[in-house]
Amino acid sequence: MLSAVVSVIGAITALVSLWFTDKQWRKINRKIAMLDDAGAVIEILPAWYTGRMMEDQWWFGLQTTDGSLIAFSTINSVSDDGKWMDVELLTSDEVPDIAHKNIVCAVADDRRNASIQIDKIVADYDLVTS
């Protein structure tokens, strides 16, 4: 009788361990890596702007689905699943005088980093000409 109870407890422990291991494995597989190499990013997000906007410091703009304009100077990295990009925002003092009402920019010079959901972008362009 004792051996049966010990066997049942061992089986329950094994099932809980299996469940916990599966849960941790799924969590690890969901983690996203951020790529900062323009060559690697172009393979994931094949858009003309990706390489240029990762290698240049310029006045760029991203138009979003809600009509906002995100003013930024460079793309720092793109997630390996192509869903997110990290950018360095321009401050309101750096944004050129353009006729756009809803401009998203950095709130302060030391708060420039932002993450953007790529599927919310409908257009990208230079804010100034050279």
C-alpha positions, 0 to 999 in steps of 0.5 A: 500500500505504501509503495502505491502511495509513493508511486502516485505522489511520484507520478503527480510530481513528474506531471507537475514538473513536465507541465512547468517545463513546458510552460518555461519552454514556451516562454523562452520561445516567445522572447524576441531578439532585437537586431542592430545590424542593417544587413541582418535587418534587411533580411527580416524587413525588406523595405528600402528605408530600413538600411538607410535609416539604420545607418544615417542620422537624419530627419525621418518621419513615419506616418502611422495608421492613426495619422500621427507623424513620428519624427526620429533620427535613426532606427536603432534595432528591429525585432527578429520577428519584424514586428517592432523597431526601436528608434531615436526620436527627434525633440520638438526643437529639432523637428523642422517646421512642417504643417502637421498637427500630430507629431510624436517627438521626444519629450526631453533630450535625454528621453529619445528612445521609443519602440514602434509597432511596424504594422502601424506604419503606413508611410516613411519619408525624409522630413527635410531635403539635403 
